[in-house]
């Protein structure tokens, strides 16, 4: 005998669904009238996350507004770099409104480097991929994570100069240095712990936005803007265009309105190009108006290096090419071969430099040079780019070096107290398991001393990370297990004696 169950009809309150023509309340509408209104609440001393890469995708109007308010000072600014001397965050360096920069790259910003080396500015240098992930983690509510990037370097052990004595000048001891990282072993490999970054304010630049705060970026202007937008307690977006709600299709929105607090349309956008590069139509990609003919001796040496480096490309591979000489290797990819070039600022499928007049300020490579995209290419944020690198999805990376040791250690980012470029993405690229790492460099420095040494004298970029060294004299393969170099090739016209004379160690030859 079964019991009879009485069914009860449940009644729910009527739900009202908003249509695409939403009538927003004043609180829900995130549009503000001006940059001045957008930075309301700044008092000075805040930690500010600033989007952009080089000059691409920087919040120009917000930076200019901060510069007008000289009482807003002692800022800690988190940004990949600090623009250039007279534009971008370089303007806030000029007015001494920044107390500390947390960045991966100093680059060619002379005032940034000068203030740092003379004790006027604190600078905390972080590998680019780690910086992107620390910010992404901050926005995702993850307090810390472990990474193989920078294991065995000063990032792990501490001691990287953060502040020099104001009276010290170049070459003096720092008065504030970085602290050591916690180390933990997973599956037989060491990793270091990095803590998340959250800002009091995030200042980002997008292409389009709606009143809900949904953001859409254009080209490589997504870079650090996307993760920065998610990690601020108050996120402000300046945009080129504000569109009606519903104009942006759901799958076109790169940052959702839940992350964004204020939106305004910028008064004007200069969108300056840091390094205009064009295709001269002669088969070579060249910066600016420089001719493609490699006539001087130094240029001819570099051409030999990059031509040999191009032989490391294989059909169908994914490759990352560093700034400068490594990038030139792409000129020698055979036309019948497909190589997918990745740029750490957020490109997969990078093409040649544009033809004159076709350059786009929203389409640059990691060297801040104007580029094009090949059919099938994609663009993405810096956090996604380094997930691709860190996850071992890149087959080959070619980068430059200052020094390489016989066991494959690399140094290429700083001469303490004298020259600071920053590590950029190099520490991430060389720490990736499964990626072949090739260094291209001239065999000797300008003073004639060998750049290939028994042990690097400069702070390391990576430990036992190099697989091959290509110089203007020869090619070495690195036997990392035994800590020796194998000479495998001599450049045309170079003798074995020349290599021995120019190399500061005893070589093992095959």
C-alpha positions in Angstrom: 0.0 0.0 0.0 1.6 3.3 -1.1 0.9 6.5 0.8 -0.7 9.3 -1.3 1.5 12.3 -1.8 -0.2 15.6 -2.1 1.4 17.8 -4.8 1.7 21.5 -3.9 2.0 24.2 -6.6 4.9 26.5 -5.8 4.4 30.1 -6.7 7.5 32.3 -7.3 7.5 36.1 -7.5 7.4 37.5 -11.0 10.9 38.2 -12.4 11.5 41.3 -14.6 14.1 40.8 -17.3 15.8 43.9 -18.7 16.0 44.3 -22.5 18.9 45.5 -24.5 17.5 49.1 -24.2 18.2 49.2 -20.5 17.2 52.3 -18.6 20.1 52.4 -16.1 19.8 54.0 -12.7 22.4 56.7 -11.9 24.3 54.2 -9.7 24.4 51.5 -12.4 25.6 53.9 -15.2 29.4 53.9 -15.0 30.0 56.7 -17.5 31.7 59.8 -16.0 32.1 63.1 -17.8 35.9 63.7 -17.7 39.3 62.4 -16.7 39.1 64.8 -13.6 35.9 63.0 -12.4 37.4 59.6 -13.2 40.4 60.1 -10.8 38.2 61.3 -8.0 39.5 59.9 -4.7 43.2 60.1 -5.4 45.0 61.7 -2.5 48.6 60.5 -3.0 50.4 57.4 -1.8 48.2 55.0 -3.6 49.3 51.8 -5.4 48.2 52.3 -9.0 48.0 49.6 -11.7 48.5 51.1 -15.2 47.8 49.3 -18.4 49.8 49.4 -21.6 52.9 48.0 -23.2 55.5 50.6 -24.3 53.2 53.3 -25.6 50.6 50.9 -26.9 47.3 51.0 -25.1 48.4 53.5 -22.4 45.7 55.6 -20.6 47.0 58.9 -22.0 44.3 61.2 -20.7 44.4 59.7 -17.2 48.1 60.1 -16.9 47.9 63.7 -18.1 45.2 64.4 -15.5 47.3 63.0 -12.7 50.2 65.2 -13.9 48.0 68.3 -13.5 47.4 67.4 -9.9 50.9 67.8 -8.4 49.6 67.1 -4.9 49.0 63.5 -6.0 52.4 62.1 -5.4 54.3 59.3 -3.6 52.6 56.9 -5.9 53.6 53.2 -6.3 52.9 52.5 -10.0 52.7 48.9 -11.3 53.2 48.9 -15.0 55.3 46.8 -17.4 57.4 49.9 -18.1 57.2 53.7 -17.7 56.7 55.0 -21.2 59.4 57.2 -22.6 61.0 60.4 -21.3 58.3 62.8 -22.6 55.2 60.6 -22.9 53.2 58.1 -20.9 54.3 57.5 -17.3 57.5 59.2 -18.2 55.5 62.5 -17.6 54.9 61.5 -14.0 58.6 60.7 -13.5 59.4 64.2 -14.7 57.2 65.7 -12.1 58.5 63.3 -9.4 55.0 62.1 -8.5 56.1 58.4 -8.5 57.9 57.0 -5.5 58.2 53.4 -6.7 57.9 51.6 -10.0 57.1 47.9 -10.1 58.0 46.9 -13.6 59.7 44.4 -15.8 61.5 46.7 -18.2 63.3 50.0 -18.0 64.1 50.0 -21.7 65.2 53.1 -23.4 63.6 55.5 -20.9 66.7 57.5 -19.9 65.0 59.4 -17.1 63.7 56.2 -15.6 67.2 54.7 -15.5 68.8 58.0 -14.3 66.4 58.4 -11.3 66.8 54.8 -10.3 70.6 54.8 -10.4 70.8 58.1 -8.5 68.5 57.1 -5.7 65.6 59.3 -6.7 63.2 56.5 -7.5 62.6 53.0 -6.1 62.4 50.3 -8.7 61.2 46.8 -8.1 62.0 44.7 -11.2 59.9 41.6 -11.8 60.0 39.2 -14.8 57.3 40.2 -17.2 55.3 36.9 -17.1 55.5 36.9 -13.3 54.2 40.5 -13.2 51.3 39.6 -15.5 50.4 36.6 -13.4 50.8 38.4 -10.1 48.3 41.0 -11.3 46.0 38.3 -12.8 46.1 36.4 -9.5 45.2 39.6 -7.6 42.1 40.1 -9.7 41.2 36.4 -9.3 41.5 36.4 -5.5 44.5 34.1 -5.5 47.0 35.3 -2.8 50.1 33.6 -4.2 51.4 31.0 -6.7 54.6 29.0 -7.5 56.5 29.5 -10.8 59.8 28.1 -12.2 60.6 31.5 -13.7 63.7 33.1 -12.2 64.7 30.0 -10.1 68.5 30.2 -9.5 68.6 34.0 -10.1 68.7 37.0 -7.8 64.9 37.1 -8.0 65.0 33.9 -5.9 67.9 34.7 -3.6 67.1 38.4 -3.1 69.5 41.4 -3.3 68.3 43.1 -6.5 68.8 46.8 -5.9 65.5 48.6 -5.3 66.9 51.9 -4.1 70.3 53.4 -4.2 71.5 56.1 -1.9 70.5 59.6 -3.2 74.2 60.6 -3.1 75.6 57.4 -4.4 75.4 57.9 -8.1 76.4 55.1 -10.4 78.3 52.0 -9.2 77.5 52.4 -5.4 75.8 50.0 -3.0 72.0 50.0 -2.8 70.2 50.9 0.5 67.1 48.8 -0.3 67.2 45.4 -1.9 64.7 42.7 -2.9 63.9 39.9 -0.4 64.4 36.2 -1.1 61.5 34.1 -2.3 60.2 30.9 -0.7 61.3 27.8 -2.7 59.3 24.6 -3.0 59.9 21.4 -5.1 57.2 19.9 -7.2 57.8 16.7 -9.2 61.6 17.1 -8.8 61.7 20.7 -9.9 62.2 23.9 -7.9 59.7 26.7 -8.0 59.5 30.0 -6.2 56.5 31.6 -4.6 55.2 35.0 -5.9 52.5 37.0 -4.2 49.5 38.5 -6.0 49.3 42.3 -6.7 46.2 44.3 -6.1 45.9 48.1 -6.6 44.0 50.9 -5.0 43.3 52.1 -8.5 43.6 50.5 -11.9 43.9 52.9 -14.9 43.4 51.2 -18.2 42.7 52.1 -21.8 40.2 50.3 -24.1 38.9 50.8 -27.6 35.1 50.6 -26.8 33.0 50.5 -23.7 29.3 50.7 -22.8 27.6 52.2 -19.8 27.7 48.9 -18.0 31.5 49.0 -18.0 32.0 46.2 -20.5 35.3 46.7 -22.4 36.7 45.8 -25.8 40.3 46.2 -26.8 41.9 46.5 -30.2 44.9 44.6 -31.5 47.9 44.4 -29.1 46.5 47.2 -27.0 44.9 44.5 -24.8 48.4 43.7 -23.4 48.5 44.4 -19.6 45.2 46.3 -19.7 43.0 43.3 -19.3 44.7 41.8 -16.2 45.2 45.3 -14.7 41.5 46.1 -15.1 40.6 43.1 -12.9 43.0 43.8 -10.0 42.0 47.3 -8.9 39.8 48.2 -6.0 38.6 51.0 -8.2 39.1 50.5 -12.0 38.9 53.4 -14.4 38.8 52.9 -18.1 39.4 55.6 -20.7 38.1 54.7 -24.1 38.0 55.9 -27.7 34.3 55.2 -28.1 31.3 54.7 -25.8 28.6 52.6 -27.5 25.0 51.9 -26.5 24.4 48.8 -24.4 23.9 45.8 -26.6 26.3 47.1 -29.4 29.1 44.9 -28.1 28.2 41.3 -28.7 28.6 39.0 -25.7 31.6 37.2 -27.2 33.3 40.5 -28.2 33.6 41.7 -24.6 37.2 41.2 -23.3 36.7 42.6 -19.7 33.2 42.4 -18.1 31.6 45.3 -16.4 31.8 43.6 -13.0 35.5 44.6 -12.9 35.0 48.2 -14.0 33.9 51.2 -11.9 34.2 54.2 -14.1 34.3 54.8 -17.8 35.0 58.0 -19.8 35.7 59.0 -23.3 39.2 60.4 -23.7 39.4 64.0 -24.9 42.1 63.2 -27.4 44.5 60.3 -28.2 47.9 60.9 -29.6 48.6 57.1 -29.8 52.2 57.7 -30.4 54.3 55.0 -32.0 57.5 54.3 -30.1 59.4 52.5 -32.9 58.0 53.0 -36.3 59.1 50.1 -38.5 58.3 49.5 -42.1 58.8 47.0 -44.8 61.1 48.5 -47.4 59.9 46.1 -50.1 63.3 44.6 -50.6 62.8 41.5 -48.6 64.1 42.9 -45.3 62.2 44.4 -42.4 63.8 47.6 -41.3 63.2 50.1 -38.5 62.0 53.6 -39.6 63.7 54.9 -42.8 67.0 53.0 -42.3 68.3 51.3 -45.4 68.3 47.6 -45.7 71.9 47.3 -47.0 74.2 45.8 -44.5 77.4 47.5 -45.5 79.4 48.0 -42.4 81.4 45.2 -40.7 79.2 45.0 -37.6 76.1 44.7 -39.6 77.6 42.0 -41.7 78.6 40.0 -38.6 75.0 40.3 -37.3 73.6 39.2 -40.6 75.8 36.0 -40.5 74.4 35.3 -37.0 70.8 35.8 -37.9 71.1 33.8 -41.1 72.5 30.9 -39.1 69.8 31.3 -36.4 67.1 31.0 -39.1 68.3 27.4 -39.8 66.8 26.5 -36.4 63.3 27.1 -37.7 61.3 24.0 -38.6 58.0 23.8 -40.5 55.0 24.2 -38.3 56.8 25.3 -35.2 55.9 28.0 -32.8 58.7 30.5 -32.1 59.4 33.5 -29.9 62.0 36.0 -31.1 63.7 38.5 -28.8 64.2 42.2 -29.4 66.8 43.3 -31.9 69.0 40.7 -33.7 66.8 37.7 -33.0 63.8 39.3 -34.6 65.8 39.7 -37.8 66.0 36.0 -38.2 62.4 36.0 -39.3 63.6 37.7 -42.6 65.2 34.4 -43.6 62.4 32.0 -43.0 62.1 30.1 -46.3 58.8 31.0 -48.2 57.8 27.3 -48.3 58.0 27.0 -44.5 55.3 28.0 -42.0 56.6 29.3 -38.7 54.1 30.8 -36.2 55.8 33.8 -34.5 54.7 34.6 -31.0 55.2 38.0 -29.3 55.0 38.1 -25.6 52.9 41.3 -25.7 50.0 39.2 -27.1 50.4 37.9 -30.7 50.4 34.5 -32.3 50.9 34.6 -36.0 52.9 37.8 -36.3 53.7 39.0 -39.8 56.3 41.3 -41.3 56.6 45.0 -40.7 53.9 47.1 -42.5 54.3 48.9 -45.7 54.8 52.7 -45.4 51.5 54.3 -44.5 49.9 51.0 -43.2 51.4 51.1 -39.7 49.0 50.8 -36.8 49.7 52.1 -33.3 47.6 49.3 -31.9 49.7 46.6 -33.5 53.2 46.3 -32.2 55.7 43.5 -31.2 57.6 43.0 -28.0 60.2 45.5 -29.3 57.5 48.2 -29.6 57.9 48.0 -33.4 54.9 48.2 -35.7 54.0 44.8 -37.3 51.3 43.1 -39.2 49.2 39.9 -38.7 49.2 36.9 -40.9 45.9 35.1 -41.8 44.9 32.9 -38.9 46.7 35.1 -36.3 45.3 35.9 -32.9 45.8 38.6 -30.3 45.4 38.3 -26.5 46.5 39.8 -23.2 49.9 39.5 -21.6 48.7 37.1 -19.0 47.5 34.7 -21.7 50.7 35.2 -23.6 52.9 34.0 -20.7 50.5 31.1 -19.9 51.3 30.0 -23.5 55.1 30.4 -22.8 55.1 29.1 -19.3 53.0 26.1 -20.3 55.6 24.9 -22.8 53.6 25.5 -25.9 56.4 27.4 -27.7 58.9 25.2 -29.5 61.8 27.7 -29.9 63.0 31.0 -28.5 65.9 33.0 -29.8 67.2 35.9 -27.7 70.3 38.0 -27.1 72.9 37.8 -24.4 75.5 39.8 -22.5 77.3 36.7 -21.1 76.8 32.9 -21.4 78.6 30.4 -19.2 79.9 26.9 -20.3 77.0 25.2 -18.5 74.4 27.3 -20.2 73.8 30.1 -17.7 72.6 33.3 -19.3 73.0 37.0 -18.2 71.4 39.7 -20.3 69.4 42.2 -18.2 71.5 44.3 -15.9 74.9 45.7 -15.1 74.4 46.6 -11.4 74.9 50.3 -10.7 75.7 51.1 -14.4 73.1 49.9 -16.9 69.5 48.7 -16.3 67.3 47.4 -19.0 65.2 45.0 -17.0 64.6 41.3 -17.6 61.4 41.8 -19.6 60.1 38.4 -20.6 63.5 36.8 -20.9 63.4 35.0 -17.5 60.1 33.5 -18.4 61.2 32.4 -21.8 64.3 30.6 -20.7 62.6 28.8 -17.7 60.2 26.9 -19.9 60.6 23.2 -20.0 60.5 21.7 -23.5 61.4 24.9 -25.4 64.7 25.0 -27.2 66.5 28.2 -26.2 69.1 29.7 -28.6 71.3 32.8 -27.8 72.5 35.0 -30.7 75.3 37.4 -29.9 78.6 38.7 -31.0 81.4 36.5 -29.7 83.3 39.3 -28.0 82.3 42.6 -26.3 83.5 46.0 -27.7 86.6 45.8 -25.4 87.6 42.5 -27.1 86.8 40.3 -24.1 84.9 37.0 -24.6 81.2 37.0 -23.8 81.4 33.2 -23.3 82.8 32.5 -19.9 83.4 29.7 -17.4 81.0 31.5 -15.1 78.9 34.6 -15.7 80.0 37.7 -13.8 76.7 39.5 -14.2 73.4 38.6 -12.4 71.7 35.7 -14.1 68.7 35.7 -16.4 68.5 31.9 -16.1 70.5 29.0 -14.8 71.6 26.1 -17.2 68.9 27.3 -19.6 70.7 27.7 -23.0 70.8 24.9 -25.6 72.7 26.6 -28.3 74.9 29.7 -28.8 75.3 31.3 -32.2 78.0 34.0 -32.6 79.7 35.7 -35.5 82.5 33.1 -35.2 80.9 29.8 -34.5 78.0 27.7 -33.1 78.2 25.9 -29.8 75.8 23.3 -28.4 75.5 23.2 -24.6 75.9 19.9 -22.8 74.1 21.1 -19.6 74.4 17.7 -17.9 78.2 17.8 -18.1 78.7 21.6 -18.0 80.6 21.8 -21.3 80.3 23.5 -24.7 80.5 21.5 -27.9 81.8 23.4 -30.9 79.7 22.2 -33.8 80.2 24.7 -36.6 82.7 27.4 -37.7 81.4 30.5 -39.6 82.7 30.8 -43.1 86.3 32.1 -43.1 86.8 31.5 -39.4 89.5 29.2 -38.1 89.6 27.1 -35.0 92.5 29.2 -33.6 90.4 32.3 -33.9 87.7 30.7 -31.8 90.1 29.5 -29.2 91.7 32.9 -29.0 88.4 34.7 -28.6 86.8 32.3 -26.0 87.6 32.5 -22.3 87.5 28.8 -21.4 88.8 25.4 -22.4 86.4 24.0 -25.0 85.4 20.4 -25.7 85.3 19.9 -29.4 83.3 17.4 -31.4 
